[in-house]
């Protein structure tokens, strides 16, 4: 899986997005994997695979428009933490 930094997203967004359309990419912050960016087709494939093979782990993938409110609130808090740690590129 290709890896890009958060700064790469600002400096070369076209390359990052093109790579993500071809295969999932990892976005790193301070050398640590933080996010995975993937195409809608890959997301839907993973969602279908998850639904087909529920293993009882309690993990479920959601779309933003259909996710439970508690999952959205957790996502919002975690993203706020990541962004709060982001260095200013100014």
PyMOL commands that set and color helices and strands:
alter all, ss='L'
color gray80, all
select helices_A, chain A and resi 6-11+13-22+40-52+69-85
alter helices_A, ss='H'
color red, helices_A
select strands_A, chain A and resi 2-5+25-29+32-37
alter strands_A, ss='S'
color yellow, strands_A
deselect
rebuild
show_as cartoon
